[in-house]
Amino acid sequence: MFTFGTVDFVVEDDDVESDRERPRDEPARRGRISRAAAFRYRWMLLGIAAAVGFVLGYLGLDRYYAAAKPRTYPDFLDLVYSDLKLLGFGGAPSPPPELSWQLQVARFLLPVVVLWGALSGLIALFRDRYQQARLPFLRGHVLVVGLGQKGLAFVQAMRGQAARVVAIDSDATNPNVAAARDAGATVILGDATDAGILLVSGVRRARYLLAVADDATNAEVALQAERLTRHRRTGHMLECLVHVVDADLCELLNLQALASAHGRGLSIDFFNFHEQAARITCERTLLPEGPVALVGDSPLVEQIALRVAAGWLAEGRAEPRTVSIVDPDARRRIDAVVERHAPVADALELVPVETELDAPMLRRATFLGATDEPSVIYVCATDDALGVEIALALKGPARESGSRVVVCASRSEGLASVLSGAGEGTPLDWLTVLPLARETCTSELVHQGMCEILGRAVHDGYVEERRNEGALDADDPALAPWEQLLPGFKDSSRAQAAHIVVKLDAIGCELVPLDAPGSPDFGFTDAEVERLARMEHERWAGERRDAGWRYGEQRDPFARTSPYLVSWEALPEDIRDRDRETVHRIPSVVALAGFRVHRVGANRARALPVAD
């Protein structure tokens, strides 16, 4: 059992998603050669330089001895031996007459080749030691825990953005360790739950922590990171992105992390791979009309169904959209989805098609329990080879009905990568292959966690409000675009977002997922707006004083003075209105992260003291 804030959750080893199939992946991005390729090119150049040096040395020595007219002119083997002596400094004949240009080049080129080769060999031999020696000096780097499919994809994505990356993995035989090093990451072999390993990796100086091992390891790493960074004094918080296998638990933990993030040295976002993959899959391939078929045994089936339902409800469609679930246990899976997500039953007509997931059975299941042919067929198998086999088995039915087949592959290499190159006008134009690890575990996901989304929304609302007041000052660093905002102002926006849960709890409200049962319409009463606005001012004033701001007649973000560091009663009315507007924006802000405000009753309201 692991405790996060005030929430305990249990991870059963039998239910933890296996992430041990770890093939090598491609380089970090196209046009960027891997470290192994650069190593091979370096030795190839050394070989070419050595060959050129030997040829020039032989020709130069031949001319030298011909000009010197020795008593006995050396034969071929003597010339070759003299040529080899040029590999060391001082190997040229002495005292020399006027040397030819060939010999001049060779007597310097060949020793340089020797030194270059020796240095390259030493670098290759002690590369890991050299990288680890640099760890105490790294600042603002990305720390990745777990080099499975997701971890390697994150390493390659962040290296593609020229970020410094340190990865931790406990398995020395994991082939992705070499792939991560090829991408330019420093790899530490050890147990990431050990506080000593995290300290060696520079967790207190890191900018991002990505925990993508199994759930038990991820939870322990997050707890250790919270403890180790509690008194962090750098210019920004450590931003943690933690993978959770169960999508519903992920939502719960995100809410809890938001509720307990205020005032800590780090912010934590939880993500579920299949939820993110379903979002990307639907954004890129879902057609606006027509039935949908979901084929396979992956948890991605349920997540795509939820995405289809959410989009259908958002459009206000009256008739439900037909979605076929093709699986040997399709009825049970449909019952489980409807039980956990009641709105799905209103948005979708879920049709179970119970059949074995093999080619002969799928060819006969022509298609697939729905009255109309599906517009798109999603193949979501836990094994990529099985997914490709299923897709090829559906070739005939798909072409007859004009359906599009989308294979959701976890890996980005092998047969799936070959098929993903198919396009219009090719024999495979009916097929789309999405390598989801590479498409999902990106730098954009790292930079778009829930705290980041809410913090950005808070900042954008503040800038818009100042613009409407006509007080937008281009020289004010607090009004810069989010990408250019100073770390202290970003942390302030994140802290305001984290305090949303505290405010809602004070008036008996909570955050729930957008698709949770209940009325989506919500509005604060006047008394609630006044109370929450006062709370926001008190929170802001305390945060500013902790950051070294003080009262001053004029607001000066450089001198850290503000005339608004006063009590609520002494605050000018127009500044009070800013706090009230901040409260009114709460529903729209949390909607960006997939939540809405839900009133749970007066009996849940907390009797929090309100400052006079």
C-alpha positions in Angstrom: 0.0 0.0 0.0 1.3 3.4 -0.9 0.2 6.7 0.6 0.1 9.8 -1.6 -1.1 12.9 0.4 -4.1 11.5 2.1 -5.0 8.8 -0.4 -3.9 5.2 0.0 -3.8 2.9 -2.9 -2.8 -0.7 -3.3 -0.8 -2.1 -6.3 -1.3 -5.9 -6.8 1.7 -7.4 -8.6 -0.5 -9.7 -10.7 -2.4 -6.7 -12.1 0.6 -4.5 -12.9 1.0 -4.0 -16.6 4.1 -5.7 -17.9 6.6 -3.4 -19.6 9.5 -5.8 -20.0 9.3 -6.2 -23.8 11.9 -3.7 -24.6 13.2 -3.8 -28.2 15.6 -1.2 -29.6 14.0 1.8 -31.1 15.0 4.1 -33.8 17.2 7.2 -33.3 15.7 10.3 -31.6 14.6 11.9 -34.7 15.0 11.7 -38.5 18.2 13.5 -39.7 19.9 12.9 -36.3 22.4 10.0 -36.4 22.7 7.8 -33.3 25.7 7.6 -31.1 26.5 4.1 -32.4 26.4 5.3 -36.0 28.6 8.3 -35.1 31.1 5.8 -33.5 31.1 3.7 -36.7 31.6 6.8 -38.9 34.5 7.9 -36.7 36.4 4.7 -37.2 35.6 4.6 -40.9 37.2 8.0 -41.2 40.2 6.8 -39.2 40.6 3.9 -41.6 40.4 6.2 -44.6 42.9 8.6 -43.1 45.3 5.8 -42.3 45.1 4.4 -45.8 45.7 7.8 -47.4 48.6 8.3 -45.0 50.2 5.0 -45.9 49.9 5.6 -49.7 51.3 9.1 -49.4 54.1 7.8 -47.2 55.1 5.1 -49.6 55.2 7.5 -52.5 57.1 10.1 -50.5 59.7 7.6 -49.3 60.1 6.3 -52.8 60.9 9.9 -54.0 63.1 10.6 -51.0 65.3 7.6 -51.6 65.4 8.2 -55.3 66.6 11.7 -54.7 69.1 10.7 -52.0 70.6 8.0 -54.2 71.6 5.6 -51.4 74.3 3.0 -52.0 71.6 0.3 -51.9 68.1 1.4 -53.0 65.5 -0.1 -50.6 63.2 -2.8 -52.0 59.4 -2.9 -51.6 59.4 -4.4 -48.1 61.9 -1.9 -46.8 59.8 1.0 -48.1 56.7 -0.5 -46.4 58.6 -0.9 -43.1 59.8 2.7 -43.3 56.3 3.7 -44.0 55.0 2.0 -40.9 57.7 3.8 -38.8 55.9 7.0 -39.7 53.1 6.0 -37.4 55.3 7.4 -34.6 56.8 10.8 -34.5 60.4 10.9 -35.7 59.8 8.1 -38.2 60.9 10.2 -41.2 64.4 9.8 -42.6 67.0 12.1 -41.0 68.8 14.3 -41.9 66.3 15.0 -44.7 66.9 16.6 -48.0 64.1 18.6 -49.4 61.1 16.3 -48.7 58.2 15.8 -51.2 54.8 17.0 -50.2 53.6 13.4 -50.0 56.1 12.6 -47.3 55.5 15.9 -45.5 51.7 15.1 -45.3 52.3 11.5 -44.4 54.8 12.1 -41.5 52.2 14.3 -39.7 49.0 12.5 -40.8 49.9 9.0 -39.6 50.9 10.0 -36.1 47.7 12.1 -35.8 45.7 9.0 -36.9 47.3 7.0 -34.1 46.6 9.6 -31.5 43.0 10.1 -32.8 42.4 6.3 -32.7 43.8 6.0 -29.2 41.7 8.9 -27.9 38.6 7.6 -29.5 39.2 4.2 -27.9 39.7 5.7 -24.5 36.5 7.8 -24.9 34.5 4.7 -25.9 36.0 2.7 -23.0 35.4 5.2 -20.3 32.3 7.0 -21.8 29.9 5.9 -19.1 32.4 6.9 -16.4 32.8 10.3 -18.0 29.1 10.8 -18.2 28.5 9.8 -14.6 31.4 12.1 -13.5 29.4 15.0 -15.1 26.2 14.2 -13.1 27.0 16.5 -10.1 27.2 19.4 -12.5 24.0 18.8 -14.4 21.2 21.4 -13.9 17.7 21.5 -15.4 17.9 18.0 -16.9 15.2 15.4 -17.5 15.3 12.3 -15.3 13.6 9.2 -16.7 12.9 6.2 -14.5 12.3 2.9 -16.4 13.6 2.1 -19.9 10.6 0.1 -21.2 8.8 1.1 -24.4 7.5 4.3 -22.8 10.7 5.2 -21.1 12.8 4.8 -24.3 10.3 6.8 -26.3 10.5 9.7 -23.7 14.3 9.6 -23.8 14.4 9.8 -27.6 11.7 12.6 -27.6 13.5 14.7 -25.1 16.9 14.2 -26.7 15.2 15.3 -30.0 14.5 18.6 -28.2 18.2 18.8 -27.2 17.4 18.2 -23.5 20.0 16.7 -21.2 18.6 13.3 -20.1 19.5 10.9 -17.3 17.8 7.5 -17.3 17.6 4.9 -14.5 17.0 1.3 -15.0 17.6 -1.8 -12.8 18.1 -4.3 -15.6 21.7 -4.4 -17.0 20.6 -6.8 -19.8 17.8 -4.5 -21.0 18.6 -3.8 -24.7 16.9 -0.3 -24.4 19.9 0.7 -22.1 22.1 0.7 -25.2 19.4 2.4 -27.3 19.1 5.2 -24.7 22.9 5.7 -24.6 22.8 5.8 -28.4 20.3 8.6 -28.2 22.7 10.6 -25.9 21.3 9.9 -22.5 23.3 9.1 -19.4 22.2 5.8 -18.0 22.5 4.8 -14.3 22.0 1.1 -13.5 20.3 0.7 -10.1 17.1 0.8 -8.1 15.3 4.1 -8.7 13.4 3.7 -5.4 16.7 4.0 -3.5 17.1 7.6 -2.3 20.8 7.4 -2.9 20.3 6.6 -6.6 17.9 9.5 -7.0 20.4 11.8 -5.4 23.2 10.6 -7.6 21.0 11.2 -10.7 20.5 14.8 -9.6 16.8 14.7 -8.7 17.2 17.9 -6.6 18.6 19.8 -9.6 16.4 18.2 -12.3 13.6 20.0 -14.2 11.5 17.0 -15.0 11.0 13.6 -13.5 9.3 11.0 -15.7 8.4 7.8 -13.8 7.4 5.1 -16.4 8.3 1.8 -14.7 5.7 -0.4 -13.0 3.1 1.2 -10.7 4.8 0.2 -7.5 8.2 1.6 -8.6 6.5 4.8 -9.9 4.7 5.4 -6.7 7.8 4.9 -4.5 9.9 7.2 -6.8 7.2 9.9 -6.6 7.2 9.7 -2.8 11.0 9.7 -2.6 11.2 12.7 -5.0 8.7 14.6 -2.9 10.7 14.0 0.3 14.1 14.9 -1.4 12.8 18.1 -3.0 10.7 19.3 -0.1 13.3 22.1 0.7 14.3 22.7 -2.9 15.8 26.2 -3.4 16.2 26.3 -7.2 14.3 28.8 -9.3 11.6 26.4 -10.3 9.7 23.3 -9.1 10.5 19.8 -10.1 7.7 18.7 -12.5 6.9 15.0 -12.1 5.0 12.9 -14.7 4.0 9.5 -13.3 2.5 6.7 -15.2 -0.5 4.7 -13.7 -1.8 1.6 -15.3 -5.5 2.0 -14.3 -7.1 5.0 -16.0 -9.8 5.5 -13.3 -7.1 5.5 -10.6 -5.1 8.0 -12.7 -8.0 10.5 -12.5 -8.3 10.0 -8.8 -4.6 10.5 -8.2 -4.6 13.6 -10.4 -7.3 15.1 -8.3 -5.4 14.2 -5.1 -2.1 15.6 -6.5 -3.8 18.8 -7.4 -5.3 19.1 -3.9 -2.0 18.5 -2.1 0.4 20.3 -4.5 0.2 23.7 -2.9 3.4 24.8 -1.3 5.6 21.9 -2.3 8.9 21.8 -4.1 7.4 19.8 -6.9 4.3 19.3 -9.0 3.0 15.9 -9.9 0.9 14.8 -12.8 -0.3 11.3 -13.4 -1.0 9.9 -16.8 -2.3 6.7 -18.3 -0.7 5.5 -21.5 -3.9 4.0 -23.0 -6.0 7.1 -22.2 -3.4 9.4 -23.9 -3.1 7.0 -26.8 -6.8 6.9 -27.3 -7.0 10.7 -27.4 -4.3 10.8 -30.1 -5.8 7.9 -32.0 -9.3 9.5 -32.1 -7.9 13.0 -33.0 -6.0 11.6 -36.0 -8.3 8.9 -37.4 -11.9 9.0 -36.0 -14.4 9.9 -38.7 -17.3 12.2 -37.7 -20.0 9.8 -38.9 -20.7 6.1 -39.1 -20.4 3.0 -36.9 -17.1 2.1 -35.2 -15.6 -1.3 -34.6 -13.1 -2.0 -31.8 -11.2 -5.3 -32.2 -8.7 -6.6 -29.7 -7.9 -7.4 -26.1 -6.0 -4.2 -25.1 -7.3 -1.7 -22.5 -7.1 0.7 -25.4 -10.5 -0.6 -26.6 -12.3 0.8 -23.5 -10.5 4.1 -23.7 -11.3 4.6 -27.4 -15.0 3.8 -26.7 -14.9 6.5 -24.0 -13.4 9.0 -26.4 -16.0 8.3 -29.0 -18.8 8.7 -26.5 -17.4 12.0 -25.1 -17.1 13.4 -28.6 -20.6 12.3 -29.5 -22.1 13.8 -26.3 -20.2 17.1 -26.9 -21.8 17.4 -30.3 -25.3 16.9 -28.7 -26.2 14.1 -31.0 -29.7 12.6 -30.4 -29.2 9.1 -31.8 -26.5 6.9 -30.2 -23.5 6.0 -32.3 -23.0 2.3 -32.9 -19.8 0.8 -31.6 -19.0 -2.9 -31.9 -16.7 -4.6 -29.4 -15.0 -7.6 -31.0 -13.5 -9.9 -28.3 -14.0 -13.4 -26.9 -15.3 -11.7 -23.7 -17.0 -8.7 -25.3 -20.2 -8.7 -23.2 -18.4 -8.6 -19.9 -16.2 -5.8 -21.2 -19.2 -3.7 -22.3 -20.9 -4.3 -18.9 -17.7 -3.1 -17.1 -17.5 0.0 -19.2 -21.1 1.0 -18.7 -21.0 0.3 -15.0 -18.0 2.6 -14.5 -19.0 5.2 -17.0 -22.8 5.6 -17.1 -22.9 8.3 -19.9 -21.4 5.8 -22.4 -24.8 4.0 -22.5 -26.5 7.3 -23.5 -24.0 8.1 -26.2 -23.3 4.7 -27.7 -25.1 1.6 -28.9 -22.5 -1.0 -27.8 -22.8 -4.2 -29.8 -20.9 -7.3 -28.4 -19.3 -9.6 -31.0 -17.8 -12.5 -29.2 -15.3 -14.3 -31.4 -11.8 -15.5 -31.2 -9.1 -13.1 -32.3 -7.7 -15.1 -35.1 -7.7 -14.6 -38.9 -10.2 -17.4 -39.9 -12.8 -16.4 -37.3 -12.5 -12.7 -38.1 -12.9 -13.3 -41.9 -16.2 -15.0 -41.2 -17.4 -12.3 -38.7 -18.2 -10.0 -41.6 -19.1 -7.2 -39.9 -19.5 -7.2 -37.0 -22.8 -7.3 -35.5 -23.8 -3.8 -36.7 -26.6 -3.1 -39.2 -24.3 -0.7 -41.1 -20.7 -1.3 -42.1 -18.2 0.4 -39.8 -16.5 3.6 -41.1 -13.4 2.8 -39.1 -12.1 -0.4 -37.6 -9.6 -0.1 -34.7 -7.3 -3.1 -34.1 -6.1 -2.9 -30.5 -4.1 -6.0 -29.6 -1.7 -6.4 -26.8 0.7 -8.1 -29.2 1.7 -6.1 -32.3 2.2 -9.2 -34.4 -1.3 -10.3 -33.6 -2.6 -6.8 -34.4 -1.0 -6.9 -37.9 -2.4 -10.4 -38.4 -5.9 -9.2 -37.5 -5.6 -6.2 -39.8 -4.6 -8.4 -42.7 -7.5 -10.7 -42.0 -9.9 -7.8 -42.2 -8.5 -6.6 -45.6 -11.4 -8.2 -47.6 -14.3 -7.0 -45.5 -12.7 -3.5 -45.1 -12.3 -3.1 -48.9 -15.8 -4.3 -49.6 -17.3 -1.8 -47.1 -14.9 1.0 -47.7 -13.9 0.9 -44.0 -10.6 2.3 -42.8 -8.5 -0.1 -40.6 -6.3 1.5 -37.9 -3.7 -0.7 -36.2 -2.8 0.7 -32.8 0.8 -0.7 -32.3 2.8 -0.3 -29.2 6.2 -0.4 -30.9 7.6 1.7 -33.7 9.8 -0.8 -35.4 9.4 -4.2 -37.1 6.5 -5.1 -39.4 4.3 -2.3 -38.0 6.8 0.4 -39.0 6.9 -1.0 -42.6 3.1 -1.0 -42.9 2.9 2.5 -41.4 4.6 3.9 -44.6 1.6 3.0 -46.7 -0.4 5.9 -48.1 -2.9 6.9 -50.8 -2.4 5.0 -54.1 -0.6 2.1 -52.5 -1.9 -1.5 -52.1 -2.2 -0.7 -48.3 -4.1 2.5 -48.6 -6.9 1.0 -46.6 -4.6 0.6 -43.6 -3.2 3.0 -41.0 -0.6 2.0 -38.4 0.0 4.2 -35.4 3.2 3.5 -33.3 1.6 4.7 -30.1 4.7 4.6 -27.8 6.4 7.1 -30.1 3.3 9.2 -30.7 2.2 9.3 -27.1 5.4 9.6 -25.0 6.5 12.9 -26.4 7.9 16.2 -25.1 4.4 17.7 -25.6 3.0 15.3 -23.0 5.8 16.2 -20.6 5.0 19.9 -21.0 1.2 19.5 -20.9 0.5 17.8 -17.6 -2.6 18.8 -15.6 -0.7 21.3 -13.4 0.9 22.8 -16.5 -2.5 23.1 -18.3 -4.2 24.7 -15.4 -1.3 27.0 -14.6 -1.2 28.2 -18.2 -5.0 28.8 -18.2 -4.7 30.8 -15.0 -1.9 32.9 -16.5 -3.8 33.4 -19.8 -6.9 34.6 -17.9 -4.8 37.1 -15.9 -3.2 38.5 -19.0 -6.6 38.7 -20.8 -8.0 40.6 -17.7 -5.2 43.1 -17.7 -5.6 43.6 -21.4 -9.3 44.3 -21.0 -8.4 46.9 -18.3 -6.1 48.6 -20.8 -3.2 48.0 -18.4 -1.1 45.6 -20.5 2.5 46.6 -20.1 5.0 45.0 -22.5 7.8 45.5 -20.0 6.0 43.7 -17.2 7.6 40.2 -16.8 4.5 38.9 -15.2 2.5 39.5 -18.4 4.9 37.7 -20.8 3.7 34.7 -22.8 3.8 31.5 -20.9 6.8 30.2 -22.9 8.8 33.3 -21.9 7.5 33.6 -18.4 10.0 33.6 -15.5 10.0 30.4 -13.4 8.7 32.3 -10.3 5.7 33.6 -12.1 5.0 30.2 -13.6 5.1 28.6 -10.2 2.7 31.3 -8.9 0.2 30.4 -11.6 0.6 26.7 -10.8 0.1 27.4 -7.1 -3.1 29.3 -7.8 -4.4 26.4 -9.9 -3.5 23.9 -7.1 -5.4 26.0 -4.6 -8.6 25.5 -6.7 -9.4 22.3 -4.8 -8.9 24.0 -1.5 -11.4 26.7 -2.4 -14.0 24.2 -3.7 -13.7 22.1 -0.6 -14.4 25.2 1.5 -17.9 25.5 -0.1 -18.7 21.8 -0.3 -17.7 21.3 -3.9 -15.3 19.0 -5.6 -13.8 18.2 -9.0 -15.2 15.3 -11.0 -14.5 14.0 -14.5 -16.4 15.8 -17.3 -18.2 12.5 -18.1 -19.3 11.8 -14.5 -23.0 11.6 -13.8 -24.7 14.8 -12.7 -25.5 18.2 -14.1 -22.7 19.8 -16.1 -24.1 23.3 -15.4 -22.6 25.0 -12.4 -22.5 28.5 -10.9 -21.2 30.1 -7.7 -23.5 32.1 -5.5 -22.6 35.7 -4.7 -21.6 34.7 -1.1 -19.4 31.9 -2.4 -17.7 34.3 -4.9 -16.9 36.7 -2.1 -15.6 34.1 0.2 -13.4 32.4 -2.4 -12.1 35.8 -3.7 -11.0 36.6 -0.1 -9.3 33.2 0.1 -7.5 33.8 -3.2 -6.2 37.2 -2.0 -4.9 35.8 1.3 -3.2 32.9 -0.6 -1.6 35.3 -3.1 -0.4 37.7 -0.3 1.1 34.9 1.6 2.8 33.5 -1.5 4.3 36.9 -2.4 5.6 37.5 1.2 7.3 34.1 1.2 8.9 35.0 -2.2 10.4 38.2 -0.7 7.9 40.7 -1.9 7.0 43.6 0.4 4.5 46.5 0.5 5.3 49.5 -1.7 3.4 52.5 -3.0 4.0 51.3 -6.6 4.0 47.9 -8.1 7.5 47.0 -9.2 8.1 43.3 -10.2 11.8 43.9 -10.3 12.1 45.4 -6.8 9.3 43.0 -5.6 7.1 45.6 -4.2 3.3 45.8 -4.4 0.6 48.2 -3.0 -1.8 45.2 -2.8 0.0 43.4 0.1 -2.7 44.5 2.5 -5.8 43.0 4.0 -8.9 42.3 2.0 -10.8 45.2 3.5 -8.0 47.6 2.6 -7.8 46.3 -1.0 -9.1 48.7 -3.7 -12.4 47.5 -5.2 -11.0 47.1 -8.7 -8.4 44.7 -7.4 -11.1 42.8 -5.5 -12.9 42.4 -8.8 -9.8 40.7 -10.2 -10.0 38.1 -7.4 -13.7 37.7 -8.0 -13.1 37.2 -11.7 -10.5 34.6 -10.9 -13.2 32.7 -9.0 -15.7 33.0 -11.9 -13.1 31.4 -14.2 -12.6 28.3 -12.2 -15.2 26.1 -14.1 -13.7 27.0 -17.5 -10.1 26.5 -16.2 -10.7 23.0 -14.8 -12.6 22.0 -17.9 -9.4 22.3 -19.9 -7.9 19.4 -17.8 -11.0 17.2 -18.2 -12.9 18.1 -15.0 -15.9 20.0 -13.9 -17.1 21.4 -10.6 -19.7 19.4 -8.7 -21.7 20.5 -5.6 -21.8 17.6 -3.1 -24.0 19.2 -0.5 -23.8 21.6 2.4 -23.0 18.7 4.8 -19.6 18.4 3.1 -18.7 22.1 3.4 -15.7 22.8 5.6 -16.0 25.4 8.3 -12.7 27.1 7.3 -12.0 30.4 9.1 -12.2 33.5 6.9 -9.7 36.2 7.7 -11.1 39.5 8.9 
